Amino acid sequence: MLHLQRRFVTSRTTCIPSLKKTFTKALSTRTEFTHRTEENVIRGNKSLKYPVEDCFTFFSKRFEQFGGRVAMKDGVTGAELTFSEIIKNSRQLGSFFHQKNLKINERVCLHLPNCIDYSYSMLGALANGMAVTTVNPAYTAHEMHHQVKTSTPKVVITTAHLLDTARQASENSSIETMICLDDTSISDSGVVNMSDVLQNGDENFSTDLSAIDPEKDIAFILYSSGTTGLPKGVMIEHHGMTSNVLQIRDFFGENMPKDILAVLPMYHIYGLNFILLTNLYHGNTVHSLPGFDPVQFLSCIQDNKVSRIPIVPPIALFMLNNPMVANYDLSHVKSVIVGAAPMDEEATKAFRRKFPTMILQQGYGMTESNITHLQPNDESLHKAGSCGQTFADTEYKVVCLDSGEALGPYEQGEVYTRGRQQMLGYLDNEKATTETILEDGWLRSGDLGYYDDENNLFVIDRLKELIKYKGFQVAPAELEDLLISHENIVDSCVIGVPCERAGEIPRAYIVKKPGSDLTEDEVKDFVGERFSDHKHLRGGVQFVEQLPKSASGKLLRRVLKDQYLEENE
């Protein structure tokens, strides 16, 4: 993934700085941090004006300007929604919630695949002053129940296909009503059709939202990936979300491409904010796909002349390596944004060679921090392997794992961010909140990284996934980067496995190119010839058909580690 431009010495022993135990929302830090002087703190190069409004007011005022322009288009069926229709449907849905006596700050759960209805389902809740929580539609009832239990929604919006899962997940829960998008005959008294809700709703509905404090009241509860335990509810207040929309819009300027592909999940911060909300606010058309299907993906881009495609590395690698891509006209694509996980340097170079007219940008963000970094719009300013520079009114620093001091350029440490777009905290989890947000507003990312002398951020790996070999730290992503540069390796994942004498040793899982006769010894030699002794693959090499990844494209190393531990008890 990354190739350091200067060498540095890595400490053999590491201790994380002690955590401060008193949590304050520290709203003042969101407005005052730009006036501070603190050594080795990197700040965005401008400050913006931010209206302090609830989300529905913020978006609906904007949508009214676009009227009959197409806002959402189904990339499979061609069904469309205009901006006016989204506002109309949102008010009708909001009136239904109001009639149900649902109050400001109560919650609505969106249990949906990507679809054009996501827009007004979300805004309908916000129109009544309610908060939105989003669920992965691939979840089992058991997984969904955890989220329902912790976020306590009163309403679930789902589809006929997902209804059984929603029913099971909602047993003995706070849920009072289920709304089904599909116009089907439903016998359950607790389930209503969305078409009936809209038909009977008031398109002029308006309620007093002045009781909402945009800087304190929650608009969204999104759930972290849960790769290190049960997913945690991330609370994002109204002002945090609207601020990030304005920061992203400011970054791109007025010349944003007008047709955007939404193939990444809308329940995730990348799909919800960066793709859906920001582009609708800008007046763009969002072309929605329910998931990644190669033919649907390529056909949608070709038939709709899509100009920007936010994707994740596995989709970028599909575009790079799959011969079927040559059968489609992708000439209208001007911008490709890669997020959710890093794309290695060699693949990035190969992508640019194959698609020279597409600007390829990578960024950085987390559910907890929202989006904070992006590579410049001018590709000549990109630094290979970097996440780019930070947004307006946002700052970051890289902190020494031993001393807690802010480090200078090219020194590795934990990335901290701070900005008005970051979360308020974890839902009903003060311990996790105080471990993540410090008293002065800094948010600990848990990512190992560094920055260069032009303030470009480079993220190396998750701190919790570092392999500790005899006191040395080994970043799995560094080994994975090298492995996929091998001509016969398509994908790789490296984990640390227990070793009585060394603590942990690196073990690789490899997806070979079809027809390759690559051997374990050849892989070990390939690494051994290029990396120092503590990074050698002493834990072995296992060839697999595919690697476990989240819906957003992140490697799930924990799945392989749990599998290894279970097999070697």
N, C-alpha and C positions, 0 to 999 in steps of 0.2 A: 504494500500500500504506500509506504513512505520511504524515501531515501533521504537521510539526514544530510544537510549541506555542510555541517561542521561536526566534528567528533567531540564527544564529551565523556566524562567518566561517570558511570552509574554506581551509586552507593550499593554496597553489598548487603546492608541491612536497612530496613525501612520502617518508620513508624508514622502512622497517620497523625496529623496534628489533633490535639485534644478538641472535642466538640463542645461548643457552648450550649448550655442546657436551657436557657431561657428564650422562648420564642416570642417575638413580637412581629406583627404584620409589617411594621416598619414602612408604612406608606410614604413617610417623608423621604426615605432613601430613594424612592423612585423619581422624585422631582429634584432632589438636591445633589445627587451624586455627580452630575456633570460639572459642578462647581468645585469639586474637591481636587486637591493635588496629592497624588499618592504614587510613589515610585513604582515603575514597572506595571502600571495599570493601563490597558489599551482601551481607548474610547472611540465611539463612533464620531465621524467628523462633522456632524451637524446636529441641530436640535429642531424638532418639529412642534407644531401646535396641535394639541389633542383635545377635541371636544369631550367633555365628561358627560356621556349619554349612555342610557341602557342600549343593549344590542338591537332591539327591535326598532327603536327610534333611529338609531345610527344607520341601519341598513335600509329601512323602508323609505326614509327620505331620499336616499340615493336611488333606490329602485324606481321610484316614481318619476325620476328624470328620464329613465330609459323606456318607459311605457311599453309599446308593442314590440320592442326588440326581443329577439329570441334569447332567453337566458339559459335554458337547459334543453338539451336534445338527447334522446335515447340513441346511443350508438348502434343498437341492434335493430330496433323497430322504427326509428325515425320520429317517434312521438316527441312533441315539443311543449315547452312552457315559456311564455313571455314573462318579462319582469312584472307587468301588470297582473298577470294570472297568479304569479307567486304571491304578490301582496294580497290579492283577493282571497286566494285559498288560505293564506296565513290568518287573515282576519276571521274567515269562516271557522277555521279550526280553533282559533283563540276563543271565539264566542261559545263553541261547544265546551271547552274547558271551563269557561266562566259559568255556563249553565250548570255544570257539574259541581259548582261551588269550590273549584280548585283555586288555591290562593297563590299570591306572589311568593316565590322562592320554593314552592313545592316542585316536584320533579316529574319529567316525562322521559321515558326510555325509548330510544330509537333502536329497534332490533331489525335492521334492514340491510340488504345488500346495496351497493351503489345503484341509484335510480334517480330519475328526475324529481320524484316525490320527496326525496330527502330534504330538498330546499324548503318547501313550505311546511313539512312536518316539524322541522327544527324551528323555523320562524313562527309557526303557529303557537308553539309553547312559549317562545319569547314574547309574543304579542300579548299573552296573558300574564307576563311577568314571571313565568316559571323557568326553572333551570333544565338543561338538557343533558342527559347522560347517554352515551352511545355504546353499543355492544357489538362485538365481532359476530357476524351472522353465522360463522362456522362453529361457534361454541356449542358444546353439548349442554344439555339442561343443567348438569352439575356445575359446569363452569359459569354458565349464565346466572345460576342461583346465587353464587357468591357476590356477583355484582349487584343483583337485585336486592339482596339482603343488606348490603352495605350502603347503597345509594338511595334506597327506600323510595322508588318512584311510585306514583299513584296510577300512572297510565303507561302502557306499552303499545307502541306502534310497530306492527310486524306485517308479514305476508302470509298467505294461505300455506305456502310451502314450509314456513318456519313456525306456524302456529302451534303445533304439538310441542315443540321445544319450549316455546314461550309459556305454554300452559304448565308444563312440568316444572319449569324454573320458577314459576310464580306461585306455586303452592305454599300456603302458610306465609305469605309475604304481604307487603303493603299495597300491592297492586289491586285496584278496584275496577279498572276498565281496560279492555284490549281493543285496539282499532286495527282492523285488517285492511291493507291497501286494496286487495283484490275484490272485485265486485262479485262475490260468491254468496251462496245461501249458507248462513251460519246459524245453527240452532242454539248455541250457547247464549244465555241471557247476558253474560258479561262481555260479549264480543260484538262489535258493531263494524259495519263497512265504512270505509273512508268516504265512498261516494255518497252515502246517506248523510254523513256528518257534514260534508261540504254543501250538499243540496239544501239542508235545513239550517245551515249556518248564516250568520249575518255578515255580509261582505263589507259593511260599514262599521263593524265592531271596533270599539276603542275603549280601553280601560285606563284608569289613572295609574301611570307607571312612576309617578313622582316619588312614591314610597321606596323605590329601588335606589340604593346607594351604589352607583356604578363602580366605585373604588373598593367596595367591601362585599357586595352581594354577588353570589355565584351565578354565572351564566351557563357554564359547562362543567361537567364532571367527566373527565376522560380517564381511562385506566392505563396505567403503565403496563409494560409488556409482561411483567411477572416472571422474567427469566431467572430471578433469584428469590423466589417465594411467590405467595399469592399476589395477584395484581392489586395495586393501591389506587384509590380514587384521587385524581389530581384536580384540585379546585382552581378553576380559572374564572376570575371575576369579569364583569362586563367590560370595564375599562382596559383590562389586560388584553382581551381578545381584540377589541377595536383598535387599540394602540398598535398591536402587531400588524394588523391589516394595513394601517397607514404607513408603518415602517417599510413593509414589503413593497407597497405601492410606490413609495418615495424612491426605493432602491431601483425599481425598474423604470420609473418615469412615465410619461404619457404615451410612450410608444410600445406598450405591451402588445404582443400578438393577440388577436381577437378571438381565435378559436383554440380552446384548450381541451386536452384529453384528460378525463378523470377515470383512469383504470385502477389507481391505487385506492385503498379502502377509505371511505369517508368517515368511518368511526375513529380513524387515526388522526393525530394532529396534522400530519403532512397533507392528508387528503382533505380534511375538514377545513383547515385554515388556509394553508398555502395554495391549494387547488380550488376549493369550492368558494369559500367566503371572500378571499381576496379578489378572485377573478370576477365574481358577481358584483362586488363593490365597484370594480373598474368598468363594468358594463360589457364584459366579454361573454361569449357563449361557451358553456361548459358541456362537452360531449361525454356522456356518462356510459361506462361499461360496467357490467356486474362483477367482473373479475377479468383476469388475464387469460384470454383464449387467443392463440396466435392469429387465426384467420379473422376473428372479430376485431382484434387489435389493429392489424394491418389494413383491413377493409375500412374501418372507421376513419383512420388517418387519411387514406386515399380518397374515399368518397366525400368526406366533409372538408377536405383541404385543411386539415388541422395544422396549426402553425407552431404550437408549443406542446411538448409532451413531458410532463413530470413523471419520472420513472424511478425504479430502484435498480441496483447493479445486475440482478439476474435478467431483467428485461433488456438492459443495455447489452449484455452478453448474448442474448437471443438475437438481437438486431445485428450484432457483430458477426455471429458465427452461423446462423441458420440460413441455408441457401434459398428458402422460400421468400425471404425478404426481397430478393431481386425481382420477384414477380409483381411487386406493387410500386406504385408511384408515390414516393415520400418527399417529392421535391418541394412541397409547400412547408415542410417542417423547417423552421428557422432556429428553434431553441429547444434544447434538451436539458432538463434539470434532473440531476441525479441526487437523491437523498436517502435518508433512513439508514444507510450503511455506506461505508467508503467504497469507492471504485479504485482499483489499483492503478498505478501509473502506466504500466505497459498496456493494459486494456484501454485506458483513456487515450493513449497515443494511437492505438490501432483504430479506435472508434473515430477519431478525428481524421485519420487517413481515409477511412472508408466513406465517411459522410462529411466531406470538407465544407459543405455549405451550412452545416448545422453548428450552432454555437453550443458547446457542451459546458455546463456549469455544475459545480458541486457546492453543497451547502452544509450547514450544521444547525442542529436544534434538538430538543428533547420535548417530550410532553410537558415536563416540569418547567422548562425555560422558554417554551415556544420557539419560534425560529429566530436565530440570532446572527447567523453568518451566511454569506453567499459570495461566490466568486464574481468578479466584475463582469458587466455586460460586454466589455471590450476583451475579447479572448486573448489579445496580445499581452494583456496585463496579468494573465493567470499564472500562478505558480503551481507546477506539477505536484499533485498529491495534497494540495491545501484545500481548506474549506472556505477560503477567501477572507474578507474583512468583515468587521461587525457593523450592524445597522446603526441608524441614528438613535441617540439617547440610550445606548446600550454599551456596556463595558465588560471587559473580561481580564483575567489575569491567570498566570500559571504558577501554582503554589508548590513549594518544596515539600516533599513528603516527610522530611525529617524535621525541618525547622518551622514550617508554616509561612515562611517569607515569600513574597512575590519575586519570581525569578526573571532574569533577563532573556534576551533572544537566544534561541537554540538550546535552552536548558529544559529538560523534561520534568514535568510535575503534573499535578491534578489541575484540570481546567475549572475555574470558577467563573460564573457569569452573574451579571446584575442588570436589571432593566425593568421598566414598567410593565412589560409583557409577561413576566414570569408568574408562576402560580402563587396563590395565597398559601397553599400548603396541602398536605394530604388529608383526605376526608377522615375525620374521627381517628387520627393517628398522630398524636402530638409527638411521640417519640421519634417516628420517622421524619416528621417535619423539622424538629429541632436538630436532627442529625444532618439535614440537607440544607436548610436555610439558616445561616448564622445571624447573630443579632444585628449586624450592620447591613443585612440584606443580601449578602453574597450567597449564591446558590452553588452548592458543590455538585459537579456533574458526574463524578465517578469515572471520568474519562482521563486517560493519560495522554498528554499532548505537549506541544511547544509552539512558539511563534517565531517568525523570522524577523529580520531587521526592517521589513516593510509592513509588519503587523499582520501578516497572513497567518491564520491558525492552522496547525497540523494536528490531527487527532490520530493517535497511534493505536490505542486499544482501551478496553474497559479495565479499570484497576482491579476489580474483583476477579478478572479472568487471567491476570498475570500468573505465569508459572514460576514458582519459587524453587529454584534448583541450587542447593547448597549456598543459600544466601543471595545468589544472583537472581535478577528478575528477567524473565523471558516473555516477550510480547507475542502471543499466538499469531496476531495479524502480520507481524514481520515475517514469520516463517511461512504463513499462508501466501503472502505476496510472492515470496521466492518460489514456492511450489507451483503456483499457477503460471509462472513464467516458463516452466518446463513445457516443451513442445507436445508432450504426450499427457499432460494433466489439464483437465477441464475445470475442476473445482477442488478445493481443499478445506479442511478444518483441522485445527490443532488444539489439543487439550492437554492439561497436565494430569498425569495419573500418579497415584501414590507410590513412593519408593522409600523403604525403611532407611536406607543410608543417605539418600539425597533430598528427601522431602517430597519433591515431585519431579517427574521427568516428562519431556514432550512426547506426545503420541500423535501421529497424523492419520487422518481419514481422507482418502483420495478417490476422486472420480476420474477415471482414465478416459482418454479419447477412444471412441469406438474402434475396435480392431487392434488397439495397442497391446503389446506384450510386456509392458513395463513391469519391473519386479521391485520387491521391497528393498533389496540391496541397492538397486540403482537409485531409488529415491533417497535412501540414507546417504549414499555417496554424494549425490547431487547437493544435499544440504551440508554434509561434512566438508566438502571442498570449498564452501562459500561462507560458512559461519563458524564462529569460535566454538570451543568445546562445549560450553554449557548450553548451547542451543541445538546440539545434535539430537536426533530422534531416537533416544534410548528406549522410549516406550513402545517403539514399533510402528509399523505402517499397516493400515487395513484398507483394502480397496472396497468401495461401496458403489451402488448404483446411483444414489443421490444423497444429499445432505439435508438434515432437518433445518428448515428456515421458517421464520414467522411470516405472517401475511405481508409485512412491510419489507421483507427481503433480508432480515437480519439472521445471521447464523445462530442457531440455538445450540451452543456448545454444551450447555447443561444437559440436554437430552442425551448426547453421546457420552458425557461423563457418567450420568446416572446408569446408562446402559452398560458401560464398562464396569462400574462398581458392582452392579448386580450380577454380571457374568463372572466376576472374580472375587466373590465373597469367600 
